[in-house]
Amino acid sequence: MDTHKRTLSLFLLFSILLILIIGSLRVIPVAYAGGAAFEDRRVFQLLAPEPLRDPPPENPLPPPLINPDPEPPVAGDWEAAAVPNSPSYQDLVMEIVNQERWANGQRPPLKRNTLLDSSSFGHSANMALRNFFAHCDLDTKSSPWDRMNAAGYYQNSGGENIAAGYSSPTAVMAGWMNSSGHRANILSTSYRELGIGYDYQSGDQGNIRFDNGNCSGDGGNHGPYYSYWNQNFGRRNNVYQ
């Protein structure tokens, strides 16, 4: 009888240890050299702590970010292969976003979403073509949430970063990461998906309108900025990291 009890006790102890070991395994994304920062492959790793979890950003629409010394993209720059108005610029921003999330607390990567890409690019193009720079469309009065919904993306929570005057993905990401509100959006674990917009206006002039605070334009004597950037962040209950 004693032997039977000892055997049962050892079995139960082994079972508990096995459960604890399995519980410490988590599926995480893998970075690989020579392409996008994260691909769809997953590996099991024995981890230390879970990634940081934080509340939603206090202000999902941080003040528009402007390069104090705007300039067109420089020919011969190492990113020249990523031609303006091509998907390559957006891809580079996406890569840097997930690199920053991993470097700052090993936060889960955001997933690229084509609907958010559409709402982001549409707003970047409209700002460039219709000479305004604001979260609110100063002509149609649409908000970021309106534009996301119009693109077919219905979010539980969302946010937007915009910037103007930055000539490359590395420059605009450095600007956003050095701004507390934009940084909070980029690193927030409240978001799971991201869309990126970029539009380059070679003939940009000093007639860009800003928002007076009530989705109404001011005198329009700002700029030129040439490059218009947008990030739309979203979270839907049926999308997991």
N, C-alpha and C positions, 0 to 999 in steps of 0.2 A: 504493500500500500504506500509506504514512504517513497519507494522508487517511482511509483506512478505519479505521486504528487510532485516530486522533484521534476520529473519529465514534463508535466503539465505546466509547472511554473516557468521552466526554461523556454517552453514553446510560447507562452504568453509574453515573456520578456523579449524574445526574438521578434515576435509579431509587432510589439510596440516600437522597438528600434527600427524595424523595416518601415513602418508607417512614418516615423519621424524623418528618416532619410529621404523617402519619396517626397514628403511634404517640403523638403528644403530644395527640391529641384524645381526650376522654373524655365520656361521656354523664352529665350531672348533672341533679338535680332543680331545678325553678324555683320560687321563692317568688312568690306573687302577692297583691296587696292585695285585701281584702274577702272572705276566706274562710279555708279551712284553709291551713296554712302551706305545704304542698307538694301539688301535684297530679301526676297521672300523665304530664303532658306532659314531654318531655325536649328539651334543646337541646344542640348541640355547641358546646363552647367550647375555645379554646386555653388550656391551664392552665399554671400553675406547678406546684408540688409536688402529689403525691398526698395525699389526706387522711391524717391520722395513723392509725397502726395500733398498738394497744396490747394487752398481754396481758389475759386475763380478770381482773375485779376480784378482789382477794385475799379479800374477804368478800362473796359474792353476797347475803347476808342481813344487811345492816347493822342495828344496834340500832333498834328502833321509835322513830319520831320523834314527840314530843308537843309541842304548842304550850303554853308555860308559862302562857299566859293565854287558854284556850279560850273561844270565844264562838260563838253561832249566827250564821248569815249575816245581814248587816245589810240591812234593806230600804232601797232607794234606791241601793245600791251600783251602780257602773257595770256590774257583772256580774249585776245582778238579773234581767235578761232570760234568763239561763241558770238556769232554775229548778232547785233542788236535786232530785236523783233523776232528772233528765232526761239524755239523752245529751249535751246541750250542755256540761255541766261537764267530762265526759270528753273531748269534742272540744277544749275550750280547753286542757286539760292536754297533749293530744297535740300541739297547735300549739306550745305553749311548749317542749316537749321538743325538737322538731326545730329550733326557733329557737336554743335553747341549743347544740345539737350543731353547728349551722352557725357560730355565733359563737365557738365554742371549737375552732378547728382545721379548720373546714369538713368536719366528719365527715358521712358519709352519713346520710340520714334513716332513722329506723326506720319499718317498715311496721305499720300497725294490723292486728291479728289478732283475729277474732271469738271464736276459741276461748280466747285469752288474756283477752279482755274478759270472757268467761263465768267463768273461774276467778278473775279479779280481783274482779268484782262479787260473786260468791258469797261470797268471803271477807270483803269489806267488809260485806255484809249480815249475815253470821253474827256478825261482831264486834259490830255495832251491836245486833242482836237478842238475842244470848246473853251480852252483857256481858263481853267479854274483848278484850284487845288484845295480839296476839302473832303472830309468823310461823306458829307451830304452832297448829292448832285445839285448844284446851285440852279440848274435849269429845270429838272424834272422833280426836284425835292425828294428823291428817293434816298432812303437810308441804306446802310450796308445790309441790314436784315431784309429790306425790300428786294435788294438786288440778289441776295442769296436765294430767297424764295422764288423770285422770277426765273432763276436759273434751274429751279427744281430741287434745291437743297433746303430741307426743312429741319432746322437745328434745334436742339434743346438749349444750347448755349453757343455763343459765337463772339468773335472779336475781329478787329481789322487794324492793320498797320499800313500807313501810307508814307511815302518819302518821295522827294523830288531833288534833282540836281546831282545825284550820285551816278558816276559813270560806269560802274561795274558791280557785279554781285558781291564781291568781297568788300567793296566800299560801302554799299548800302547796308550790308549785314553788320559791318563794324559800327556804323552809325546807329542802327537799331539796338545793338547789344550794349552800346554806351548810353542809351536812354532808358531810364528805369521802367517807364510804362510800356514801351515797345519790347523791352527785354522780358517783362512779365508775361506778355502774350506769347512770345516765342518759347519760353520755358514752362509755361503752365501745363500741368497734367490734367486740367479741366477740359482741354481740347484733345481731339483724337485725329482730326483730319485738317488738311491745309490745301489751299489753292493759291497760286502765285501769278501775278500779272505784271507785265513790263511793256512800256511803249516809249519809243524814241521819236522825238519831234525835232528834225534837223533844223527847221526854220522857226523854232520857238522864239517868241519876242517878249518884251517887257510889258505885257498886257494881261498877266495872269491875275485872276480874281481869287480872293480869300473869303472865307465865311465870316461874316460879322458876328456870328453866334446864334443866329436865328434862321440858318439856311438861306441867308440872303447875301449876295455878293457885295464886296466893297468897291472902291474905285477902279480896281484892276490895273494897278501900276507895278506889279511884282514880276520878277523873273528877268531874263529867260532861265529855264531850268533844264530843258532838253529831254531829260529822262524822268519817267513817272513810274513809280513802283507801288505795288499793292500786295498785301497778304490777307487772305480771308481764312480765319480759323473757325472750326466747327466741331460740334459733338452731337452724335446721334446715338440713341440707346442701343441700336442694333449693330453698331460698329465698335469693335473692341481692339485694344492694343495688345 
